[in-house]
Amino acid sequence: MRYPRVSRQWFRIRDTYGVEVEPGIDDALAIAIAVYIDRTHEDEVRRHQVR
């Protein structure tokens, strides 16, 4: 099974992601998964900073 490849680089003020999707993979789904993972990670980081 092939998975999309996500890379994270810092450009300017905000993070920028590149999503490399192989043919036959749903582009929108791959991007949605990457966004979900990033948001979940950021929520966890903020949760631990508050304590």
All heavy atoms as TSV, in Angstrom:
chain	resi	resn	atom	element	x	y	z
A	1	MET	N	N	0.846	-1.176	0.000
A	1	MET	CA	C	0.000	0.000	0.000
A	1	MET	C	C	0.890	1.239	0.000
A	1	MET	O	O	1.874	1.303	0.719
A	1	MET	CB	C	-0.897	-0.002	1.231
A	1	MET	CG	C	-1.750	1.239	1.330
A	1	MET	SD	S	-2.862	1.227	2.732
A	1	MET	CE	C	-4.328	0.694	1.916
A	2	ARG	N	N	0.553	2.211	-0.794
A	2	ARG	CA	C	1.312	3.452	-0.870
A	2	ARG	C	C	0.666	4.509	0.019
A	2	ARG	O	O	-0.547	4.596	0.112
A	2	ARG	CB	C	1.346	3.961	-2.301
A	2	ARG	CG	C	2.081	3.041	-3.220
A	2	ARG	CD	C	2.090	3.630	-4.586
A	2	ARG	NE	N	2.683	2.690	-5.508
A	2	ARG	CZ	C	2.601	2.804	-6.796
A	2	ARG	NH1	N	1.960	3.810	-7.329
A	2	ARG	NH2	N	3.152	1.922	-7.574
A	3	TYR	N	N	1.508	5.310	0.643
A	3	TYR	CA	C	1.037	6.385	1.503
A	3	TYR	C	C	1.570	7.707	0.986
A	3	TYR	O	O	2.655	7.751	0.411
A	3	TYR	CB	C	1.534	6.184	2.936
A	3	TYR	CG	C	0.996	4.929	3.562
A	3	TYR	CD1	C	1.743	3.771	3.601
A	3	TYR	CD2	C	-0.281	4.911	4.097
A	3	TYR	CE1	C	1.247	2.621	4.170
A	3	TYR	CE2	C	-0.784	3.765	4.666
A	3	TYR	CZ	C	-0.019	2.623	4.705
A	3	TYR	OH	O	-0.516	1.489	5.262
A	4	PRO	N	N	0.836	8.783	1.213
A	4	PRO	CA	C	1.363	10.093	0.807
A	4	PRO	C	C	2.566	10.460	1.675
A	4	PRO	O	O	2.663	10.046	2.814
A	4	PRO	CB	C	0.204	11.055	1.044
A	4	PRO	CG	C	-0.769	10.331	1.883
A	4	PRO	CD	C	-0.491	8.876	1.770
A	5	ARG	N	N	3.461	11.227	1.119
A	5	ARG	CA	C	4.640	11.698	1.851
A	5	ARG	C	C	4.421	13.162	2.206
A	5	ARG	O	O	4.126	13.981	1.339
A	5	ARG	CB	C	5.869	11.556	0.975
A	5	ARG	CG	C	7.142	11.899	1.672
A	5	ARG	CD	C	8.310	11.685	0.779
A	5	ARG	NE	N	8.107	10.410	0.060
A	5	ARG	CZ	C	8.939	9.918	-0.799
A	5	ARG	NH1	N	10.027	10.556	-1.087
A	5	ARG	NH2	N	8.694	8.772	-1.410
A	6	VAL	N	N	4.549	13.500	3.475
A	6	VAL	CA	C	4.344	14.864	3.939
A	6	VAL	C	C	5.659	15.380	4.495
A	6	VAL	O	O	6.306	14.711	5.289
A	6	VAL	CB	C	3.259	14.922	5.042
A	6	VAL	CG1	C	3.076	16.343	5.542
A	6	VAL	CG2	C	1.937	14.356	4.535
A	7	SER	N	N	6.044	16.570	4.076
A	7	SER	CA	C	7.249	17.189	4.618
A	7	SER	C	C	6.877	18.557	5.174
A	7	SER	O	O	5.952	19.208	4.701
A	7	SER	CB	C	8.321	17.328	3.537
A	7	SER	OG	O	7.870	18.155	2.495
A	8	ARG	N	N	7.620	18.969	6.202
A	8	ARG	CA	C	7.325	20.242	6.844
A	8	ARG	C	C	8.567	21.108	6.790
A	8	ARG	O	O	9.645	20.690	7.178
A	8	ARG	CB	C	6.926	19.990	8.288
A	8	ARG	CG	C	6.631	21.227	9.067
A	8	ARG	CD	C	6.177	20.846	10.452
A	8	ARG	NE	N	6.012	22.028	11.260
A	8	ARG	CZ	C	5.665	22.016	12.512
A	8	ARG	NH1	N	5.436	20.874	13.114
A	8	ARG	NH2	N	5.534	23.120	13.184
A	9	GLN	N	N	8.396	22.333	6.319
A	9	GLN	CA	C	9.498	23.281	6.279
A	9	GLN	C	C	8.980	24.627	6.741
A	9	GLN	O	O	7.802	24.939	6.615
A	9	GLN	CB	C	10.052	23.408	4.869
A	9	GLN	CG	C	10.686	22.128	4.372
A	9	GLN	CD	C	11.245	22.299	2.980
A	9	GLN	OE1	O	11.033	23.308	2.327
A	9	GLN	NE2	N	11.968	21.299	2.521
A	10	TRP	N	N	9.874	25.411	7.283
A	10	TRP	CA	C	9.488	26.729	7.757
A	10	TRP	C	C	9.832	27.770	6.708
A	10	TRP	O	O	10.984	27.901	6.298
A	10	TRP	CB	C	10.213	27.046	9.056
A	10	TRP	CG	C	9.628	28.201	9.757
A	10	TRP	CD1	C	8.535	28.209	10.563
A	10	TRP	CD2	C	10.096	29.546	9.711
A	10	TRP	NE1	N	8.290	29.471	11.026
A	10	TRP	CE2	C	9.240	30.313	10.517
A	10	TRP	CE3	C	11.134	30.180	9.071
A	10	TRP	CZ2	C	9.411	31.677	10.701
A	10	TRP	CZ3	C	11.303	31.540	9.250
A	10	TRP	CH2	C	10.443	32.267	10.059
A	11	PHE	N	N	8.814	28.458	6.234
A	11	PHE	CA	C	8.992	29.561	5.300
A	11	PHE	C	C	8.236	30.754	5.854
A	11	PHE	O	O	7.070	30.635	6.223
A	11	PHE	CB	C	8.403	29.247	3.918
A	11	PHE	CG	C	9.073	28.106	3.221
A	11	PHE	CD1	C	8.485	26.859	3.188
A	11	PHE	CD2	C	10.291	28.282	2.595
A	11	PHE	CE1	C	9.081	25.812	2.530
A	11	PHE	CE2	C	10.895	27.229	1.942
A	11	PHE	CZ	C	10.297	25.993	1.900
A	12	ARG	N	N	8.893	31.856	5.916
A	12	ARG	CA	C	8.274	33.080	6.407
A	12	ARG	C	C	7.787	32.914	7.841
A	12	ARG	O	O	8.471	32.386	8.675
A	12	ARG	CB	C	7.161	33.528	5.465
A	12	ARG	CG	C	7.686	33.821	4.067
A	12	ARG	CD	C	6.626	34.415	3.191
A	12	ARG	NE	N	7.179	34.604	1.863
A	12	ARG	CZ	C	6.571	34.285	0.767
A	12	ARG	NH1	N	5.353	33.779	0.819
A	12	ARG	NH2	N	7.136	34.485	-0.391
A	13	ILE	N	N	6.558	33.345	8.118
A	13	ILE	CA	C	6.046	33.354	9.495
A	13	ILE	C	C	5.412	32.024	9.871
A	13	ILE	O	O	5.460	31.599	11.009
A	13	ILE	CB	C	5.025	34.502	9.661
A	13	ILE	CG1	C	5.724	35.842	9.452
A	13	ILE	CG2	C	4.364	34.444	11.023
A	13	ILE	CD1	C	4.816	37.033	9.423
A	14	ARG	N	N	4.823	31.346	8.940
A	14	ARG	CA	C	4.074	30.129	9.239
A	14	ARG	C	C	4.746	28.903	8.641
A	14	ARG	O	O	5.545	28.997	7.735
A	14	ARG	CB	C	2.656	30.269	8.694
A	14	ARG	CG	C	1.986	31.522	9.269
A	14	ARG	CD	C	0.536	31.438	9.219
A	14	ARG	NE	N	0.033	30.300	9.924
A	14	ARG	CZ	C	-0.807	30.372	10.931
A	14	ARG	NH1	N	-1.193	31.516	11.357
A	14	ARG	NH2	N	-1.274	29.288	11.485
A	15	ASP	N	N	4.366	27.751	9.178
A	15	ASP	CA	C	4.859	26.498	8.616
A	15	ASP	C	C	4.217	26.251	7.262
A	15	ASP	O	O	3.081	26.630	7.027
A	15	ASP	CB	C	4.515	25.323	9.524
A	15	ASP	CG	C	5.284	25.367	10.819
A	15	ASP	OD1	O	6.407	25.890	10.817
A	15	ASP	OD2	O	4.762	24.867	11.818
A	16	THR	N	N	4.961	25.625	6.389
A	16	THR	CA	C	4.454	25.253	5.081
A	16	THR	C	C	4.690	23.763	4.899
A	16	THR	O	O	5.740	23.247	5.259
A	16	THR	CB	C	5.195	26.023	3.972
A	16	THR	OG1	O	4.997	27.419	4.183
A	16	THR	CG2	C	4.681	25.644	2.605
A	17	TYR	N	N	3.717	23.100	4.371
A	17	TYR	CA	C	3.822	21.659	4.167
A	17	TYR	C	C	3.784	21.346	2.685
A	17	TYR	O	O	3.095	22.006	1.922
A	17	TYR	CB	C	2.647	20.928	4.830
A	17	TYR	CG	C	2.679	20.993	6.316
A	17	TYR	CD1	C	2.157	22.069	6.995
A	17	TYR	CD2	C	3.253	19.966	7.041
A	17	TYR	CE1	C	2.190	22.128	8.369
A	17	TYR	CE2	C	3.299	20.016	8.416
A	17	TYR	CZ	C	2.762	21.098	9.077
A	17	TYR	OH	O	2.809	21.148	10.434
A	18	GLY	N	N	4.513	20.327	2.314
A	18	GLY	CA	C	4.420	19.783	0.975
A	18	GLY	C	C	3.847	18.385	1.097
A	18	GLY	O	O	4.265	17.619	1.960
A	19	VAL	N	N	2.877	18.073	0.293
A	19	VAL	CA	C	2.270	16.737	0.317
A	19	VAL	C	C	2.495	16.116	-1.050
A	19	VAL	O	O	2.025	16.636	-2.055
A	19	VAL	CB	C	0.764	16.785	0.649
A	19	VAL	CG1	C	0.172	15.389	0.647
A	19	VAL	CG2	C	0.531	17.466	1.990
A	20	GLU	N	N	3.250	15.041	-1.082
A	20	GLU	CA	C	3.533	14.337	-2.325
A	20	GLU	C	C	2.620	13.119	-2.386
A	20	GLU	O	O	2.711	12.222	-1.550
A	20	GLU	CB	C	4.998	13.902	-2.324
A	20	GLU	CG	C	5.450	13.280	-3.598
A	20	GLU	CD	C	6.927	12.935	-3.536
A	20	GLU	OE1	O	7.702	13.701	-2.943
A	20	GLU	OE2	O	7.273	11.878	-4.072
A	21	VAL	N	N	1.715	13.122	-3.357
A	21	VAL	CA	C	0.702	12.069	-3.441
A	21	VAL	C	C	0.937	11.256	-4.714
A	21	VAL	O	O	1.051	11.805	-5.812
A	21	VAL	CB	C	-0.717	12.679	-3.451
A	21	VAL	CG1	C	-1.767	11.602	-3.512
A	21	VAL	CG2	C	-0.924	13.563	-2.225
A	22	GLU	N	N	1.036	9.971	-4.543
A	22	GLU	CA	C	1.235	9.067	-5.685
A	22	GLU	C	C	-0.059	8.967	-6.500
A	22	GLU	O	O	-1.153	9.137	-5.959
A	22	GLU	CB	C	1.612	7.679	-5.173
A	22	GLU	CG	C	2.858	7.673	-4.325
A	22	GLU	CD	C	4.007	6.972	-4.997
A	22	GLU	OE1	O	3.787	6.302	-6.004
A	22	GLU	OE2	O	5.125	7.118	-4.495
A	23	PRO	N	N	0.057	8.674	-7.785
A	23	PRO	CA	C	-1.149	8.478	-8.604
A	23	PRO	C	C	-2.030	7.369	-8.004
A	23	PRO	O	O	-1.529	6.374	-7.484
A	23	PRO	CB	C	-0.581	8.035	-9.962
A	23	PRO	CG	C	0.807	8.569	-9.997
A	23	PRO	CD	C	1.287	8.535	-8.571
A	24	GLY	N	N	-3.308	7.608	-8.031
A	24	GLY	CA	C	-4.256	6.630	-7.505
A	24	GLY	C	C	-4.644	6.877	-6.064
A	24	GLY	O	O	-5.543	6.231	-5.540
A	25	ILE	N	N	-3.962	7.821	-5.384
A	25	ILE	CA	C	-4.291	8.163	-4.007
A	25	ILE	C	C	-5.190	9.401	-4.045
A	25	ILE	O	O	-4.977	10.313	-4.833
A	25	ILE	CB	C	-3.007	8.482	-3.194
A	25	ILE	CG1	C	-2.039	7.322	-3.228
A	25	ILE	CG2	C	-3.344	8.906	-1.789
A	25	ILE	CD1	C	-2.206	6.290	-2.165
A	26	ASP	N	N	-6.181	9.437	-3.175
A	26	ASP	CA	C	-7.113	10.569	-3.099
A	26	ASP	C	C	-6.386	11.792	-2.539
A	26	ASP	O	O	-6.023	11.826	-1.364
A	26	ASP	CB	C	-8.292	10.182	-2.203
A	26	ASP	CG	C	-9.372	11.238	-2.153
A	26	ASP	OD1	O	-9.117	12.396	-2.530
A	26	ASP	OD2	O	-10.490	10.892	-1.729
A	27	ASP	N	N	-6.155	12.811	-3.378
A	27	ASP	CA	C	-5.416	14.007	-2.969
A	27	ASP	C	C	-6.055	14.705	-1.778
A	27	ASP	O	O	-5.375	15.063	-0.813
A	27	ASP	CB	C	-5.335	15.015	-4.120
A	27	ASP	CG	C	-4.569	14.508	-5.310
A	27	ASP	OD1	O	-4.008	13.399	-5.240
A	27	ASP	OD2	O	-4.533	15.220	-6.329
A	28	ALA	N	N	-7.350	14.936	-1.866
A	28	ALA	CA	C	-8.049	15.652	-0.800
A	28	ALA	C	C	-7.971	14.891	0.520
A	28	ALA	O	O	-7.780	15.493	1.582
A	28	ALA	CB	C	-9.507	15.895	-1.188
A	29	LEU	N	N	-8.096	13.589	0.485
A	29	LEU	CA	C	-8.012	12.784	1.699
A	29	LEU	C	C	-6.611	12.865	2.298
A	29	LEU	O	O	-6.449	13.012	3.509
A	29	LEU	CB	C	-8.380	11.332	1.416
A	29	LEU	CG	C	-8.308	10.382	2.611
A	29	LEU	CD1	C	-9.246	10.828	3.720
A	29	LEU	CD2	C	-8.633	8.964	2.164
A	30	ALA	N	N	-5.577	12.806	1.471
A	30	ALA	CA	C	-4.203	12.896	1.957
A	30	ALA	C	C	-3.961	14.233	2.650
A	30	ALA	O	O	-3.358	14.287	3.730
A	30	ALA	CB	C	-3.221	12.711	0.808
A	31	ILE	N	N	-4.445	15.313	2.065
A	31	ILE	CA	C	-4.275	16.639	2.666
A	31	ILE	C	C	-5.076	16.743	3.955
A	31	ILE	O	O	-4.597	17.274	4.962
A	31	ILE	CB	C	-4.656	17.741	1.659
A	31	ILE	CG1	C	-3.627	17.743	0.520
A	31	ILE	CG2	C	-4.732	19.099	2.338
A	31	ILE	CD1	C	-4.004	18.589	-0.664
A	32	ALA	N	N	-6.292	16.230	3.968
A	32	ALA	CA	C	-7.123	16.266	5.172
A	32	ALA	C	C	-6.452	15.506	6.319
A	32	ALA	O	O	-6.464	15.962	7.464
A	32	ALA	CB	C	-8.502	15.682	4.894
A	33	ILE	N	N	-5.850	14.382	6.034
A	33	ILE	CA	C	-5.158	13.604	7.067
A	33	ILE	C	C	-3.955	14.388	7.599
A	33	ILE	O	O	-3.725	14.441	8.811
A	33	ILE	CB	C	-4.740	12.223	6.532
A	33	ILE	CG1	C	-5.991	11.371	6.295
A	33	ILE	CG2	C	-3.769	11.530	7.479
A	33	ILE	CD1	C	-5.729	10.088	5.531
A	34	ALA	N	N	-3.191	15.013	6.710
A	34	ALA	CA	C	-2.034	15.803	7.134
A	34	ALA	C	C	-2.465	16.964	8.032
A	34	ALA	O	O	-1.844	17.232	9.065
A	34	ALA	CB	C	-1.264	16.326	5.924
A	35	VAL	N	N	-3.542	17.641	7.666
A	35	VAL	CA	C	-4.058	18.754	8.474
A	35	VAL	C	C	-4.535	18.250	9.835
A	35	VAL	O	O	-4.248	18.846	10.873
A	35	VAL	CB	C	-5.196	19.499	7.735
A	35	VAL	CG1	C	-5.905	20.467	8.654
A	35	VAL	CG2	C	-4.644	20.210	6.510
A	36	TYR	N	N	-5.234	17.135	9.856
A	36	TYR	CA	C	-5.723	16.561	11.110
A	36	TYR	C	C	-4.556	16.214	12.038
A	36	TYR	O	O	-4.588	16.542	13.234
A	36	TYR	CB	C	-6.552	15.307	10.831
A	36	TYR	CG	C	-6.902	14.558	12.091
A	36	TYR	CD1	C	-7.934	15.010	12.904
A	36	TYR	CD2	C	-6.185	13.442	12.481
A	36	TYR	CE1	C	-8.244	14.346	14.077
A	36	TYR	CE2	C	-6.490	12.776	13.651
A	36	TYR	CZ	C	-7.520	13.229	14.449
A	36	TYR	OH	O	-7.811	12.581	15.606
A	37	ILE	N	N	-3.530	15.592	11.513
A	37	ILE	CA	C	-2.376	15.220	12.331
A	37	ILE	C	C	-1.703	16.469	12.888
A	37	ILE	O	O	-1.341	16.530	14.066
A	37	ILE	CB	C	-1.385	14.350	11.532
A	37	ILE	CG1	C	-2.014	12.980	11.253
A	37	ILE	CG2	C	-0.049	14.205	12.265
A	37	ILE	CD1	C	-1.239	12.139	10.267
A	38	ASP	N	N	-1.531	17.497	12.064
A	38	ASP	CA	C	-0.898	18.731	12.516
A	38	ASP	C	C	-1.719	19.400	13.608
A	38	ASP	O	O	-1.182	19.826	14.630
A	38	ASP	CB	C	-0.695	19.684	11.345
A	38	ASP	CG	C	-0.004	20.956	11.788
A	38	ASP	OD1	O	1.152	20.868	12.279
A	38	ASP	OD2	O	-0.608	22.039	11.673
A	39	ARG	N	N	-3.024	19.496	13.412
A	39	ARG	CA	C	-3.890	20.129	14.415
A	39	ARG	C	C	-3.880	19.351	15.726
A	39	ARG	O	O	-3.826	19.940	16.806
A	39	ARG	CB	C	-5.331	20.242	13.898
A	39	ARG	CG	C	-5.503	21.193	12.747
A	39	ARG	CD	C	-5.247	22.624	13.120
A	39	ARG	NE	N	-6.076	22.982	14.265
A	39	ARG	CZ	C	-5.875	24.038	15.023
A	39	ARG	NH1	N	-4.893	24.857	14.771
A	39	ARG	NH2	N	-6.653	24.286	16.040
A	40	THR	N	N	-3.923	18.042	15.640
A	40	THR	CA	C	-3.892	17.212	16.841
A	40	THR	C	C	-2.577	17.414	17.587
A	40	THR	O	O	-2.552	17.552	18.810
A	40	THR	CB	C	-4.088	15.733	16.479
A	40	THR	OG1	O	-5.347	15.592	15.805
A	40	THR	CG2	C	-4.085	14.850	17.716
A	41	HIS	N	N	-1.485	17.460	16.850
A	41	HIS	CA	C	-0.171	17.679	17.460
A	41	HIS	C	C	-0.127	19.039	18.151
A	41	HIS	O	O	0.328	19.153	19.293
A	41	HIS	CB	C	0.924	17.575	16.406
A	41	HIS	CG	C	2.268	17.954	16.920
A	41	HIS	ND1	N	2.993	17.148	17.770
A	41	HIS	CD2	C	3.006	19.070	16.723
A	41	HIS	CE1	C	4.123	17.759	18.075
A	41	HIS	NE2	N	4.157	18.919	17.443
A	42	GLU	N	N	-0.581	20.086	17.468
A	42	GLU	CA	C	-0.575	21.434	18.051
A	42	GLU	C	C	-1.445	21.498	19.303
A	42	GLU	O	O	-1.069	22.135	20.290
A	42	GLU	CB	C	-1.048	22.468	17.028
A	42	GLU	CG	C	-0.051	22.733	15.938
A	42	GLU	CD	C	1.263	23.300	16.451
A	42	GLU	OE1	O	1.251	24.167	17.353
A	42	GLU	OE2	O	2.317	22.861	15.957
A	43	ASP	N	N	-2.599	20.848	19.287
A	43	ASP	CA	C	-3.459	20.817	20.472
A	43	ASP	C	C	-2.748	20.159	21.647
A	43	ASP	O	O	-2.839	20.635	22.783
A	43	ASP	CB	C	-4.763	20.076	20.172
A	43	ASP	CG	C	-5.677	20.851	19.236
A	43	ASP	OD1	O	-5.423	22.056	19.005
A	43	ASP	OD2	O	-6.640	20.241	18.724
A	44	GLU	N	N	-2.041	19.070	21.395
A	44	GLU	CA	C	-1.312	18.367	22.465
A	44	GLU	C	C	-0.179	19.231	23.007
A	44	GLU	O	O	0.050	19.281	24.212
A	44	GLU	CB	C	-0.766	17.029	21.958
A	44	GLU	CG	C	-1.829	15.989	21.754
A	44	GLU	CD	C	-2.543	15.616	23.045
A	44	GLU	OE1	O	-1.872	15.431	24.086
A	44	GLU	OE2	O	-3.777	15.522	23.023
A	45	VAL	N	N	0.538	19.909	22.127
A	45	VAL	CA	C	1.631	20.788	22.559
A	45	VAL	C	C	1.079	21.892	23.447
A	45	VAL	O	O	1.610	22.160	24.524
A	45	VAL	CB	C	2.378	21.378	21.342
A	45	VAL	CG1	C	3.299	22.512	21.760
A	45	VAL	CG2	C	3.152	20.297	20.618
A	46	ARG	N	N	-0.002	22.520	23.035
A	46	ARG	CA	C	-0.605	23.595	23.837
A	46	ARG	C	C	-1.143	23.075	25.161
A	46	ARG	O	O	-1.028	23.734	26.180
A	46	ARG	CB	C	-1.708	24.272	23.044
A	46	ARG	CG	C	-1.165	25.132	21.940
A	46	ARG	CD	C	-2.238	25.964	21.283
A	46	ARG	NE	N	-1.634	26.747	20.222
A	46	ARG	CZ	C	-2.092	26.836	19.009
A	46	ARG	NH1	N	-3.202	26.202	18.673
A	46	ARG	NH2	N	-1.491	27.558	18.100
A	47	ARG	N	N	-1.721	21.908	25.156
A	47	ARG	CA	C	-2.258	21.319	26.379
A	47	ARG	C	C	-1.153	21.104	27.403
A	47	ARG	O	O	-1.330	21.350	28.586
A	47	ARG	CB	C	-2.960	20.002	26.076
A	47	ARG	CG	C	-3.631	19.398	27.287
A	47	ARG	CD	C	-4.384	18.146	26.964
A	47	ARG	NE	N	-5.374	18.423	25.918
A	47	ARG	CZ	C	-5.804	17.535	25.057
A	47	ARG	NH1	N	-5.349	16.297	25.077
A	47	ARG	NH2	N	-6.697	17.852	24.149
A	48	HIS	N	N	0.002	20.648	26.948
A	48	HIS	CA	C	1.124	20.407	27.859
A	48	HIS	C	C	1.792	21.688	28.317
A	48	HIS	O	O	2.410	21.724	29.374
A	48	HIS	CB	C	2.141	19.461	27.224
A	48	HIS	CG	C	1.617	18.077	27.082
A	48	HIS	ND1	N	1.414	17.244	28.155
A	48	HIS	CD2	C	1.223	17.377	25.987
A	48	HIS	CE1	C	0.930	16.089	27.730
A	48	HIS	NE2	N	0.804	16.145	26.422
A	49	GLN	N	N	1.700	22.767	27.548
A	49	GLN	CA	C	2.283	24.044	27.937
A	49	GLN	C	C	1.464	24.715	29.027
A	49	GLN	O	O	2.013	25.445	29.842
A	49	GLN	CB	C	2.380	24.980	26.732
A	49	GLN	CG	C	3.441	24.582	25.745
A	49	GLN	CD	C	3.448	25.463	24.511
A	49	GLN	OE1	O	2.534	26.248	24.270
A	49	GLN	NE2	N	4.486	25.329	23.714
A	50	VAL	N	N	0.172	24.493	29.047
A	50	VAL	CA	C	-0.722	25.142	30.005
A	50	VAL	C	C	-0.490	24.609	31.408
A	50	VAL	O	O	-0.590	25.314	32.396
A	50	VAL	CB	C	-2.203	24.956	29.591
A	50	VAL	CG1	C	-3.138	25.459	30.656
A	50	VAL	CG2	C	-2.453	25.670	28.273
A	51	ARG	N	N	-0.143	23.345	31.518
A	51	ARG	CA	C	0.006	22.722	32.849
A	51	ARG	C	C	1.118	23.286	33.647
A	51	ARG	O	O	2.031	23.791	33.499
A	51	ARG	CB	C	0.215	21.209	32.685
A	51	ARG	CG	C	-1.010	20.562	32.161
A	51	ARG	CD	C	-0.786	19.090	32.050
A	51	ARG	NE	N	-1.997	18.481	31.518
A	51	ARG	CZ	C	-2.138	17.214	31.306
A	51	ARG	NH1	N	-1.170	16.391	31.581
A	51	ARG	NH2	N	-3.244	16.726	30.835
